Amino acid sequence: MRIWQPNWSRDDILTLGDMYGLRENYSAEDTIYSWNKDKLIYETLHDMGGNDTIDLSNYDWDMKIDLNPGAVSEVGINQNRMAWNGDPLEDETDKTGDVFILSWSTVIENYIGSDGSDDVTLNTSVVNTINTGAVSYTHLTLPTNREV
């Protein structure tokens, strides 16, 4: 199965912004990004305004989430959801979950975790609000310039 990104990629947005400028109020409303397990995710989020949330509470998978601009996050570690070369995944070490990428200008303020184990890297430029689901484990990586 092949999966295509439904919108511009992270570096496409960077290049277009360099050439033409970015609208500072792009997607200025508060947005909740949430997906369904039945939908494969390979998507770049570009959101420059509002108080935005990634909500993965409807999953029971393990997650590796990075809330920094430009970061790549994996929804469902080892779920065998994607094959980067278009072929079925055969090697156990090649398994990957769904992926979302933040554009270099996107700031996500809030994260609502899954019912699995979440590994979350907090944003270095804003204070994040983190809500964990009925998780077995949550690991937060704090930016070096942040106090707890």
Buried (B, 14 or more C-beta within 10 A) or exposed (E): EEBEBEEBBBEBBBEEBEEEEBEEEBBEEEBEBEBEBEEBBBBBBBBBBBBBBBBBBEBBBBBBBBBBBBBEBBBBBBBBBBBEEEEEBEEEEBBBBBBBBBBBBBBBBBBBBBBBBBBBBBBEEBEBEBEBBEBEEBEBEEBEEEEE
